Amino acid sequence: MTEAIRYIRFSDPKQEKGSSRERQAELIDAHCAAQDWTVVETVEDLGKSAWKGDHLRVGELGRFTARVRSGAVAA
């Protein structure tokens, strides 16, 4: 069994009122199902700018990256 970690991000907090989160989750889940991967975790940066690097500097993707580098998450 191959495990996958789902990452969802959008820049503007206003997008949370729409379907951005659900749309991304559905697309990721469909891809993982087609590959026979199991989603074991979801990392989200809702309202964090990738342009400014917020998702890495103060966001969950940055914390996740640190976990991978420390060996807490298998790469």
N, C-alpha and C positions, 0 to 999 in steps of 0.2 A: 504494500500500500504506500503510495506516495502522498505525502502531506503537503498542503499548500497553506500559505498565509495570505489572506485577502487584504488589500490595501485600498482604502477609499479616501479620496480627498477632493475638496472643492475650495475655491478661493474666497468666495463671498458668503458671509453668514446668511444672507438673504436666500441663497440657494437651498438652504435647509427646509424652507417652506415649500419648495417644489419637489420634484421626484429624482433629483440628481443622485442622492444616496441609494435609493431603491434601484434605479436604473443601473448604476455601477455594480451593485451587489448582484443583480440578476445576470448581467453580462459575465462577471467573474465566475459566478456559480455555473453558468452554462458552459463556459470554457473548461472549468475544472471537471465537470461531469463528463465532457467529451474526452478529456484526457485520462479519466478514471482516477482523478486526484481527490483527496478528502480535505476539505477546508477545516483546519483545526484552530484557527485564530483569525480575528479581524483587527487590523490596525487602521485607525481613522484619524484624519486631520481635517476636521470640518471647519471651514472658514479660515484655513491657513494658506497663505500665499506661497506658491512654489517660486514665483518670480523673485520675491524678496528672500527666499530661503527659510521662511518661518517654519516650514514643515520639517526641516533638518535642524535648525537652530533651537527652536523651542517646542517643536511638535512631536507627535508620536512616532513619526518615521525616524527622527533622530534618536529617540530612545530605543526603538527597535534595532536600529543599526548598531548602537552601543551594545545591546544584548548579543547580537551576532558576533561582533568583534571580541566580546568577552568569552564567547563559547557557550553562553547560556541557551542559545538557539543554534541548532545545527545548520550549517551552511550547505 
